[in-house]
Amino acid sequence: MTIRFLCKKLKNPLVLASGVLGNNKEILERVHENGCGLVTMKSIGPAPRDGHKNPTVMDLGHGMINAVGLPTPGYAHMEEEWQALEQRSFPLNASIYGGSVKEYQTVAKFVTAKHPDFIEINISCPNSDQHGMIFGVSEQSAFDVVSAVKQVIDVPLIAKLTPQAPDIARIARACEAAGADAICAINTAGPGMVIDIEARMPVLAFKKGGLSGPMIRPIAVRCVYDIYEAVSIPIIGLGGVTTGEDAVEMIMAGASLVGIGSGVRYRGMGIFNQVNQELAAWLSAHDTTLEGIRGAAHGKDVIQKKGGNR
Amino acid sequence: MKPITDQAPVMLRVAKREINSPAFATLYFEFSLKFIPGQFVMVWIPGIDEKPYTISQHTPTTFAITIEAKGIFSKQAVALVPGDIVGFRGPFGNGFSVGSCQNIAIVAGGCGMAPLAPLVETLELPLEKKAQPDKNHPNILFIHGARSKEFILYPNRFVTQRQVCTDDGSSGHKGFVTDLLEQEINTRQKTGRPPLEMVYACGPEIMMHRIFALCESFGIPCQVSLERYMRCGFGVCGACVCGDQVVCTDGPVFDSAKLRTMDDFNRTALLKSGKPVSMDQYFSWRCQS
């Protein structure tokens, strides 16, 4: 199931979501070997940051809630990691974040010199008051961040969006206008809260946290659907995908690649090979291809208006 | 009662607190928990933090965790009293794998005794039933090292004889657990007694690494339990990765075959920020958090 994505050949359409397992080269490599076409590093920030106190991640059965809080060694303190990654044998997506347009630009400028295959800008994390999501809920700030980053990098730019935006399609359009090469949607939804009734307090130390996993899949599918109609750049669709059929649905909504994050919780690291097999089996049983189903839920008119499938 | 699972925490009240030494306390809970020795639970003190702890005592109706007061969380934990509520998620990870080996060594360093204690008791079951265990041919060689005499956990708990060593010589052999283990391996070789078939170890990582190296040089398989900073406990967040191994789900117990592939064993651990540092830097940070 090899696929070309922004001129890069990937062995399959699956992507490891940022924030999941992406802490070092060895684990990224293992995820790739386990059947993931494109792996994403944990978001890299402007300065060392510990993230929040525990509890930070909780499984709720039908999905997860987390407020890890963007821990990062800081872009300038990862020399050993960058050196290891120079020797990699897999395509790499580097996720970055900042607390201001300037910070995004500073991190991006540094990271692009380390030659990741893509830079994903996280303008969608709900778990810090000063970073991320505040840039992804307004068209103007999304435009400003994307265009500032685009100026300083020489690899394709992916904008990762939040479902908290009042109209995610408009944000996606602003990102495209600012020069984004692709959209990644969605980051965690909510934020939500879980209160322990015995302790009489929120379970997460940060109190609120982003929702992920199967419980948010319909939101993710709707967002990808809306974005597909609004932009002509490709989309990485993610949010609650755990099976090949979920991936089919995401592709039919308009995704070119399909991300998996919380799914690792439900099926282990083997989820990538499993979803690939299930996806291939579904396509084969229906005598079709990835291109044949991309955007299928929109009907022929929309697909044709967009100039066919990419 | 609602079972403790790997999902949102189940709150339990401390049933009993036992002060083990100047630095250790064991908290008992009246709850039936399914677990394998070596697995861990995430322990939440509301308003403070949540940390991984191994189960140090287990009966069909109770379990306990043993805490060494070192950092902010553990100092709060040892101060808990009966009636206080604590949240639990788990049990997580892979515990010690128990086969049919007859010649076993169990080596504990400091509070590394905590996960090994239920293992010793599991392995002791057949021994207990024997009328007179043959003292010259112990099935279990049991070694425990600690800073000094008062840091020897559970002094009167086991049927199996324990060989003690301390850093200051205040009890047993003055020196390292590896001295005693190597001595035993050599003695067995010289006297023609069957060699050790499995070594289980938990303690400071440098100690476990020495045991692993010793076992490798004599061709003895071993299993050790690693510790890393953890968040989710179920293999998603990546906070605890050691090379390409996810300690919370691939471990925390790793066998010789796996340890051979782990370059970061006794070399690197991640801080809370995700920054990889030396084990010395890691442990000095852990003692403050």
Interface residues (C-beta under 8 A of the other chain):
Chain A: G19 V20 L21 G22 N23 N24 E26 I27 E29 R30 K42 P48 R49 D50 G51 K53 N54 P55 T56 V57 M58 D59 L60 G61 M64 N66 V68 P71 T72 P73 G74 H77 M78 E80 E81 V194 D196 E198 A199 M201 V203 A205 G261 S262 V264 R265 G268 M269
Chain B: D6 Q7 A8 P9 M11 M42 W44 P46 G47 D49 E50 K51 I85 G87 R89 R231 C232 G233 F234 G235 V236 C237 G238 A239 V241 G243 D244 V246 T249 L270 L271 K272 S273 G274 K275 P276
